[in-house]
């Protein structure tokens, strides 16, 4: 954690404790847009200084707003300026990074908080940009805001690469689904039945001989040479033999030249996407290696390079969290229950899912691997399942419980800079109630 980040974090913790009683703070609430932003200036006491301030998304307009803010600070004899923003897509990032770089205090409020607080201002649900900027300022003045996390450039690059990998994986999935559900299912349905068993040979068949008549016109050895790169043994031979035999009496439609062209194009795009994913993962691994925490995370059973990168990118600096509850909320693994009108033992807690879905998914995959391959985790998993084996969906629930445990362990290792040691899993769960 660099000195500037640590200073901002320390200031934010003090600000949330004392903002309600502050008489020398100027609050600037900004509703973010793509081209223009709307600002509101006021104080924690509810005094309005300026409203309906509209400025464009350019450095010249940013500076004009800051000149106005400094004028208000001088006129009202204030000593501190806090700028709160409503994050809209990625449009808030240039403004916030610019303000932080020149020394201003920046916080953000969530869209959910703004929606719930909207009617408090005037008792109406009407929504407009002017009102939303005042809404942002009102939430900040009551401490209902969050620390604006702007880490060093390397950590931001890791997060950008993780986001890029996610988009490429979605693109890969779309292409694969289109090939299988549109082309194969229509023109060679028998191939679809063996889809998960033939691996790379599937794409070669779609590229070179999607038409069953083409396969039937070839000799079997010629067909094998066309769709395979290496010989893998008897099972591969049996799979290809099955495809070759059923091609002779396939019920598939007859494809035209455009379908053959589309098949080749889709396969080329799919292979290009997979190559790009490999390049992104190599770049991601190279960037993560500069962090000692990355190697420490991989000492946890089930944590491979990708899961470790996701956890590192999500947590960032472990010191910015005060306790395990905050880390669990980051992933949406914190437990919530509807207890209104119910006794405690009738309320069934479930995870909130109000957090980073990618982090939850990565942790769950790590939990699946660890509870099936590592003796310590298998023993722990068996222990928490004892007496509940027959419950519907209980294994999934308990793996979610294990993933929450693994996240707390990962955060602890990052904070203490120590590798994983056997026995950490069986310690009492800090700050996490027992789920059902």
C-alpha positions in Angstrom: 0.0 0.0 0.0 1.5 3.3 -1.1 1.6 6.3 1.3 -1.0 8.3 -0.6 -3.5 5.4 -0.6 -2.9 4.9 3.2 -3.4 8.6 3.9 -6.7 8.7 2.0 -7.9 5.6 3.7 -7.1 7.0 7.2 -8.8 10.3 6.3 -11.9 8.4 5.1 -12.3 6.5 8.4 -12.0 9.7 10.4 -14.4 11.5 8.1 -17.2 9.0 8.5 -17.0 9.3 12.2 -17.1 13.1 12.4 -18.9 14.3 9.3 -22.3 14.7 11.0 -20.9 17.2 13.5 -18.6 19.1 11.1 -19.2 22.8 10.6 -16.3 23.4 8.3 -16.8 21.0 5.5 -18.1 21.7 2.0 -19.9 18.8 0.4 -20.0 18.6 -3.4 -22.4 16.0 -4.8 -22.0 15.1 -8.4 -24.4 13.1 -10.6 -22.2 11.6 -13.3 -23.1 11.5 -17.0 -21.3 10.5 -20.1 -20.9 14.0 -21.6 -22.1 16.4 -18.8 -22.2 16.2 -15.0 -24.6 17.9 -12.5 -23.2 19.2 -9.2 -24.7 20.4 -5.9 -22.7 22.3 -3.2 -23.9 22.3 0.4 -22.8 21.6 4.0 -23.5 18.7 6.4 -25.9 21.0 8.3 -28.2 21.0 5.2 -27.4 24.5 3.9 -27.6 24.8 0.2 -24.8 26.9 -1.4 -25.1 26.2 -5.1 -27.4 23.9 -7.1 -27.9 23.1 -10.8 -24.3 23.4 -11.6 -23.8 21.7 -15.0 -20.3 21.2 -16.4 -18.9 19.2 -19.3 -16.6 16.2 -19.1 -13.4 18.2 -20.0 -10.5 19.3 -17.9 -11.3 23.0 -18.5 -14.8 22.5 -17.0 -13.4 20.5 -14.1 -11.1 23.4 -13.3 -13.9 25.9 -13.5 -15.9 23.9 -11.0 -12.9 23.7 -8.7 -12.5 27.5 -8.9 -16.1 27.9 -7.8 -15.6 25.4 -5.0 -12.5 27.2 -3.7 -14.5 30.5 -3.9 -17.2 29.0 -1.7 -14.6 27.7 0.8 -13.1 31.2 1.1 -16.5 33.0 1.4 -17.9 30.6 3.9 -14.6 30.2 5.8 -14.6 26.4 5.4 -11.5 24.2 5.8 -12.3 20.9 4.0 -13.9 19.9 0.6 -15.4 16.4 0.1 -16.6 15.4 -3.3 -19.1 12.6 -3.6 -20.0 11.0 -6.9 -22.6 8.5 -8.1 -20.7 6.0 -10.2 -22.3 5.6 -13.6 -20.7 2.9 -15.8 -17.1 4.0 -16.2 -17.9 7.7 -16.8 -16.9 8.7 -13.3 -13.4 7.4 -13.5 -11.7 10.3 -15.4 -13.2 12.9 -13.1 -12.4 11.0 -9.9 -8.8 10.1 -10.9 -8.2 13.8 -11.8 -9.6 15.0 -8.5 -7.6 12.5 -6.5 -4.4 13.3 -8.4 -4.6 17.0 -7.4 -5.3 16.3 -3.7 -9.1 16.4 -3.3 -11.1 14.0 -1.1 -13.4 11.8 -3.2 -16.0 9.3 -2.0 -18.8 7.5 -3.7 -22.4 6.5 -2.9 -24.1 3.4 -4.3 -27.0 3.5 -6.7 -29.1 1.5 -4.3 -28.6 4.0 -1.6 -29.5 6.9 -3.9 -32.7 5.1 -5.0 -33.8 4.5 -1.4 -32.9 8.0 -0.3 -34.6 9.8 -3.3 -38.0 10.3 -1.7 -36.5 11.6 1.6 -35.5 14.9 0.1 -39.0 16.1 -0.8 -41.3 13.1 -0.2 -41.6 12.3 -3.9 -40.1 9.6 -6.2 -39.4 12.0 -9.0 -36.0 11.5 -10.6 -33.8 14.1 -12.3 -30.1 14.9 -12.5 -30.4 18.1 -10.4 -32.2 16.2 -7.6 -29.8 13.3 -7.8 -26.7 15.5 -7.2 -28.4 16.9 -4.1 -29.2 13.3 -3.1 -25.5 12.4 -3.4 -24.5 15.4 -1.2 -27.2 14.5 1.4 -25.9 10.9 1.7 -22.3 12.0 2.0 -23.2 14.6 4.6 -24.6 11.8 6.8 -21.7 9.5 6.2 -23.6 7.1 4.0 -20.7 6.8 1.5 -17.8 4.5 0.6 -14.1 4.9 0.2 -13.1 5.5 -3.4 -10.7 2.7 -4.2 -8.0 3.9 -6.6 -4.9 1.7 -6.1 -1.6 1.7 -7.9 -1.4 1.3 -11.6 -0.3 -2.4 -11.5 -3.3 -3.4 -9.5 -5.6 -1.5 -11.8 -4.0 -3.3 -14.8 -4.7 -6.6 -13.1 -8.4 -5.7 -12.7 -8.5 -4.5 -16.3 -7.1 -7.8 -17.5 -9.5 -9.8 -15.4 -12.4 -7.8 -17.0 -11.0 -8.4 -20.5 -10.7 -12.1 -19.8 -14.3 -12.2 -18.7 -15.5 -10.5 -21.9 -13.4 -12.9 -24.0 -14.7 -15.9 -22.2 -18.3 -14.7 -22.9 -17.4 -14.3 -26.5 -15.9 -17.8 -26.6 -19.1 -19.2 -25.1 -21.3 -17.4 -27.6 -19.3 -18.7 -30.5 -19.3 -22.3 -29.2 -23.1 -22.1 -28.5 -23.7 -20.8 -32.0 -21.6 -23.5 -33.6 -23.2 -26.3 -31.7 -26.9 -25.2 -31.4 -27.2 -23.6 -34.8 -24.8 -25.4 -37.2 -24.2 -28.9 -35.8 -27.8 -29.4 -34.5 -29.2 -28.5 -37.9 -26.7 -30.1 -40.3 -25.1 -33.0 -38.4 -27.2 -33.8 -35.3 -25.4 -37.1 -34.7 -22.2 -35.1 -34.0 -23.9 -33.2 -31.2 -24.4 -36.5 -29.3 -20.7 -37.0 -29.1 -19.8 -33.3 -28.7 -18.3 -33.5 -25.2 -16.2 -36.6 -26.0 -14.3 -35.5 -29.2 -12.6 -32.3 -28.1 -10.6 -30.5 -30.8 -11.8 -32.9 -33.4 -15.3 -31.4 -33.3 -14.0 -28.0 -34.5 -12.0 -29.6 -37.3 -15.1 -31.5 -38.5 -17.2 -28.3 -38.5 -14.4 -26.5 -40.3 -13.6 -29.1 -43.0 -16.5 -31.5 -43.3 -19.7 -30.2 -41.7 -21.6 -32.0 -44.5 -22.1 -35.7 -43.6 -22.0 -36.5 -47.3 -18.4 -35.1 -47.4 -17.4 -37.4 -44.6 -19.1 -40.4 -46.2 -17.2 -39.7 -49.4 -13.8 -40.0 -47.7 -12.0 -43.1 -46.6 -11.8 -43.5 -42.8 -8.0 -43.0 -42.7 -8.3 -39.9 -44.8 -11.1 -38.6 -42.5 -8.9 -39.2 -39.4 -5.9 -37.4 -41.0 -8.1 -34.4 -41.9 -9.7 -33.8 -38.4 -6.9 -34.9 -36.0 -3.4 -33.6 -35.3 -2.1 -36.3 -33.1 -3.1 -39.9 -32.3 -4.3 -40.3 -28.8 -5.2 -43.9 -28.7 -8.0 -46.4 -29.0 -10.7 -44.2 -27.5 -10.1 -41.5 -30.0 -10.2 -44.1 -32.8 -13.6 -45.4 -31.5 -15.1 -41.9 -31.3 -14.0 -41.0 -34.8 -15.2 -44.4 -36.0 -18.7 -43.6 -34.6 -18.9 -40.2 -36.3 -17.7 -41.7 -39.6 -20.3 -44.5 -39.5 -23.3 -42.3 -38.5 -22.4 -39.8 -41.3 -23.5 -42.3 -43.9 -27.2 -42.1 -42.7 -27.3 -38.7 -41.0 -30.7 -36.9 -40.8 -29.1 -33.5 -41.1 -30.2 -30.8 -43.5 -28.2 -30.2 -46.6 -26.0 -27.1 -46.2 -25.3 -24.6 -48.9 -22.1 -22.8 -49.7 -23.0 -20.0 -47.2 -23.3 -22.4 -44.4 -19.9 -23.9 -45.1 -18.4 -20.4 -45.2 -20.1 -19.5 -41.9 -18.8 -22.7 -40.2 -15.2 -21.9 -41.2 -15.6 -18.3 -40.1 -17.0 -19.2 -36.7 -14.3 -21.8 -36.0 -11.6 -19.3 -37.0 -13.1 -16.7 -34.6 -13.4 -19.3 -31.8 -9.8 -20.3 -32.1 -8.7 -16.7 -32.3 -10.7 -16.0 -29.1 -9.1 -18.9 -27.3 -5.7 -17.7 -28.4 -6.5 -14.2 -27.1 -7.6 -15.7 -23.7 -4.3 -17.5 -23.4 -2.4 -14.3 -24.1 -4.4 -12.4 -21.6 -3.8 -15.1 -19.0 -0.1 -15.0 -19.6 0.0 -11.3 -19.3 -2.1 -11.5 -16.1 0.2 -14.1 -14.6 3.2 -11.9 -15.4 1.7 -8.9 -13.7 0.5 -10.8 -10.6 4.0 -12.2 -10.0 5.2 -8.8 -8.9 2.9 -9.1 -5.8 4.1 -11.5 -3.0 0.5 -12.0 -2.1 -0.1 -13.8 -5.4 2.3 -16.6 -4.4 0.9 -16.7 -0.9 -2.6 -17.2 -2.2 -1.6 -20.1 -4.3 -0.5 -22.0 -1.2 -4.2 -22.4 -0.3 -5.6 -25.7 -1.6 -7.8 -25.1 -4.6 -6.3 -21.7 -5.4 -4.7 -21.8 -8.9 -3.3 -18.8 -10.9 -6.7 -17.6 -12.0 -8.5 -17.8 -8.7 -5.5 -16.2 -6.9 -5.6 -13.3 -9.5 -9.3 -12.8 -9.0 -8.9 -12.7 -5.2 -5.9 -10.4 -5.4 -7.7 -8.0 -7.8 -10.8 -7.9 -5.6 -9.2 -7.4 -2.3 -6.3 -5.3 -3.4 -4.8 -4.0 -0.2 -5.8 -6.2 2.7 -5.3 -3.4 5.2 -8.3 -1.5 3.9 -10.6 -4.0 5.6 -11.0 -3.9 9.4 -12.6 -7.3 9.9 -13.7 -10.4 8.1 -17.3 -9.2 7.8 -16.3 -6.5 5.4 -14.4 -9.0 3.2 -17.4 -11.3 3.1 -19.7 -8.4 2.1 -17.2 -7.6 -0.7 -18.0 -11.0 -2.2 -21.7 -11.0 -1.2 -21.0 -14.1 1.0 -22.4 -12.4 4.1 -25.5 -14.0 5.6 -28.8 -12.3 5.8 -32.2 -13.6 7.0 -35.8 -12.2 7.1 -36.5 -12.3 10.8 -39.4 -9.8 11.0 -42.3 -11.5 12.8 -40.4 -14.8 13.1 -38.5 -16.4 16.0 -34.8 -16.7 15.5 -34.7 -20.5 14.9 -37.2 -20.2 12.1 -35.3 -17.6 10.1 -33.1 -19.2 7.5 -30.0 -17.1 6.6 -28.8 -17.0 3.0 -25.9 -15.2 1.3 -26.8 -11.7 0.2 -25.1 -11.9 -3.3 -24.7 -8.1 -3.0 -21.1 -8.1 -4.1 -18.6 -9.3 -6.7 -20.1 -12.2 -8.6 -16.8 -13.1 -10.3 -15.2 -13.4 -6.9 -18.0 -15.7 -5.6 -17.7 -17.9 -8.6 -13.9 -18.2 -8.4 -14.1 -19.1 -4.7 -16.8 -21.7 -5.3 -14.7 -23.4 -8.0 -11.7 -23.4 -5.6 -14.0 -24.9 -2.9 -15.1 -27.7 -5.2 -11.5 -28.6 -6.1 -10.3 -28.4 -2.5 -13.1 -30.4 -1.0 -12.6 -33.2 -3.6 -8.8 -33.4 -3.7 -7.3 -32.2 -0.5 -7.5 -34.4 2.6 -7.8 -31.5 5.1 -10.7 -29.9 3.2 -12.3 -33.3 2.5 -12.3 -33.9 6.3 -13.8 -30.5 7.0 -16.4 -30.9 4.3 -17.4 -34.3 5.7 -17.6 -32.8 9.2 -20.0 -30.0 8.3 -22.1 -32.4 6.3 -22.5 -34.8 9.1 -26.1 -35.5 9.8 -27.4 -33.4 6.9 -26.4 -35.6 4.0 -30.0 -36.2 2.9 -31.0 -32.5 2.7 -31.7 -31.2 -0.8 -28.9 -29.0 -2.1 -26.9 -29.3 1.1 -23.5 -30.0 -0.6 -23.8 -26.8 -2.7 -24.7 -24.8 0.5 -21.8 -26.2 2.4 -19.4 -25.5 -0.5 -20.5 -21.9 -0.4 -19.7 -22.0 3.3 -16.3 -23.4 2.5 -15.7 -20.7 -0.1 -16.5 -18.0 2.5 -14.0 -19.6 4.9 -11.4 -19.7 2.1 -12.0 -16.0 1.4 -11.3 -15.1 5.1 -8.2 -17.3 5.0 -7.0 -15.6 1.9 -7.5 -12.1 3.4 -5.7 -13.2 6.5 -2.7 -14.5 4.5 -2.6 -11.3 2.5 -2.7 -9.2 5.7 -0.1 -11.2 7.6 2.1 -12.1 4.6 2.3 -15.7 5.7 1.7 -18.8 3.6 -1.1 -21.2 4.3 -0.5 -23.7 7.0 -2.5 -26.9 7.8 -5.0 -26.3 10.6 -6.2 -22.8 9.6 -9.4 -24.3 8.1 -10.5 -25.8 11.5 -10.2 -22.5 13.4 -13.5 -20.9 14.5 -15.1 -18.9 11.7 -14.5 -15.2 12.6 -17.6 -12.9 12.4 -19.7 -15.3 10.4 -22.8 -16.9 11.7 -23.5 -20.6 11.0 -25.7 -20.9 7.9 -28.4 -23.5 7.3 
